[in-house]
Amino acid sequence: MGESFSKKEKSKKKAKQKQDKIAKMKERKANNQKGKSLEDMMAYIDENGNITSTPPATTEKRDFPLEEIQLGATPIVQEDPIREGTVTFYNTSKAYGFIKDKKSGEDVFVHGNDLSSPIKEKDKVSFERQATPRGYKAINVTVI
């Protein structure tokens, strides 16, 4: 007896895959990129960062003063540690509140333990900022 239907389908499928493989191989041989010259494979980047096939003009060189070239990380500018602000909220029974920083405009947390003198709302104060995991907190707070 002959082959079953599924066996015929499998053999047809294998034959088609073999033909596809041969066709791909012929296409690769036709479009072979080997043997190109170095000049054909070269790509250039212009002054704007775009990739081009033409080499850059060599007459556009610019000299930079050595003082302008910065090596390493950007220096951190030290700012005045003492800041001024206004007490926007203060709860005397729980001993905490917030000071609106005059320079940055942000609210800075203040706790009663960090006060040099007693404060109340709308007082003008001077303080130092201290970084905490939750943001800044005011320390050494004194009324101006």
C-alpha positions as CSV (number, residue, x, y, z in Angstrom):
1,M,0.0,0.0,0.0
2,G,1.1,3.6,-0.5
3,E,1.9,6.4,1.9
4,S,-0.7,7.9,4.2
5,F,-1.9,11.5,3.7
6,S,0.2,12.9,6.6
7,K,3.4,11.2,5.4
8,K,2.8,12.8,1.9
9,E,2.3,16.2,3.6
10,K,5.5,15.9,5.6
11,S,7.6,14.9,2.6
12,K,6.1,17.9,0.6
13,K,6.9,20.2,3.5
14,K,10.6,18.9,3.7
15,A,11.0,19.3,-0.1
16,K,9.7,22.9,0.1
17,Q,12.1,23.7,3.0
18,K,15.0,22.3,1.0
19,Q,14.0,24.5,-2.0
20,D,13.8,27.6,0.2
21,K,17.2,26.9,1.7
22,I,18.8,26.6,-1.8
23,A,17.1,29.8,-2.9
24,K,18.4,31.7,0.2
25,M,21.9,30.4,-0.4
26,K,21.8,31.5,-4.1
27,E,20.6,35.0,-3.0
28,R,23.4,35.3,-0.4
29,K,26.0,34.4,-3.1
30,A,24.5,37.0,-5.5
31,N,24.6,39.7,-2.9
32,N,27.9,38.8,-1.3
33,Q,29.6,41.9,0.3
34,K,33.0,40.3,0.6
35,G,35.8,41.8,-1.3
36,K,34.6,45.4,-0.9
37,S,37.3,48.1,-0.6
38,L,37.8,49.8,2.7
39,E,36.6,53.1,1.2
40,D,33.2,51.4,0.3
41,M,32.8,50.2,3.9
42,M,33.8,53.5,5.5
43,A,31.2,55.7,7.3
44,Y,31.9,59.2,8.6
45,I,30.2,61.4,11.2
46,D,29.7,65.1,10.5
47,E,29.9,68.0,13.0
48,N,26.2,67.6,13.9
49,G,26.6,63.9,14.7
50,N,24.9,62.5,11.5
51,I,26.4,59.6,9.7
52,T,27.5,60.4,6.1
53,S,29.4,58.6,3.4
54,T,31.6,61.6,2.5
55,P,34.7,62.4,4.6
56,P,34.7,65.6,6.6
57,A,36.4,68.7,5.3
58,T,39.9,68.9,6.9
59,T,40.0,72.7,6.8
60,E,37.4,73.2,9.5
61,K,39.7,72.5,12.5
62,R,39.3,74.7,15.5
63,D,41.7,75.2,18.4
64,F,40.5,75.3,21.9
65,P,42.4,76.9,24.8
66,L,43.6,74.3,27.3
67,E,42.0,76.3,30.2
68,E,38.5,75.6,28.7
69,I,38.9,71.8,28.7
70,Q,37.7,70.4,31.9
71,L,38.9,67.0,33.0
72,G,36.9,64.9,35.5
73,A,33.6,65.6,37.1
74,T,31.9,69.0,37.2
75,P,33.0,70.9,40.3
76,I,30.3,71.3,42.9
77,V,29.7,75.0,43.8
78,Q,29.6,75.4,47.5
79,E,26.7,77.6,48.6
80,D,26.2,79.6,51.7
81,P,25.1,77.0,54.4
82,I,23.0,79.6,56.3
83,R,19.6,80.3,54.7
84,E,16.7,82.5,55.5
85,G,13.0,81.8,55.4
86,T,9.6,82.2,56.9
87,V,7.8,79.7,59.2
88,T,4.7,78.6,57.3
89,F,3.4,76.1,59.9
90,Y,4.5,75.2,63.4
91,N,2.7,72.8,65.8
92,T,3.9,73.6,69.3
93,S,2.3,70.6,71.0
94,K,4.0,68.1,68.6
95,A,7.1,70.3,68.1
96,Y,7.4,70.2,64.3
97,G,6.7,72.5,61.4
98,F,7.8,73.8,58.0
99,I,9.9,76.8,56.9
100,K,9.6,78.2,53.4
101,D,13.1,78.7,52.1
102,K,13.5,82.3,50.8
103,K,16.2,81.2,48.2
104,S,14.7,78.0,46.7
105,G,11.0,78.5,47.6
106,E,10.7,74.9,48.9
107,D,9.3,73.9,52.3
108,V,11.9,72.6,54.7
109,F,10.9,70.4,57.7
110,V,11.9,71.6,61.2
111,H,11.7,69.8,64.5
112,G,11.6,71.3,68.0
113,N,14.9,69.7,68.9
114,D,16.7,71.7,66.2
115,L,15.5,75.1,67.4
116,S,18.0,77.6,69.1
117,S,15.0,79.8,70.2
118,P,11.2,79.3,70.2
119,I,9.4,80.0,66.9
120,K,5.9,80.6,65.8
121,E,4.1,80.9,62.4
122,K,5.1,83.9,60.2
123,D,8.5,84.3,62.0
124,K,11.5,85.2,59.8
125,V,14.2,82.7,60.7
126,S,17.7,81.8,59.7
127,F,18.7,78.1,59.5
128,E,21.0,75.5,57.9
129,R,19.7,72.8,55.6
130,Q,20.7,69.2,56.3
131,A,20.0,66.4,53.8
132,T,17.9,63.5,55.1
133,P,16.5,60.4,53.3
134,R,13.1,62.2,53.1
135,G,14.4,65.6,51.9
136,Y,15.9,68.5,53.7
137,K,15.5,69.4,57.4
138,A,16.3,72.7,59.1
139,I,18.9,72.8,61.9
140,N,20.2,75.6,64.1
141,V,17.0,77.6,63.6
142,T,17.0,81.1,65.1
143,V,14.5,84.0,64.8
144,I,15.9,87.0,62.9
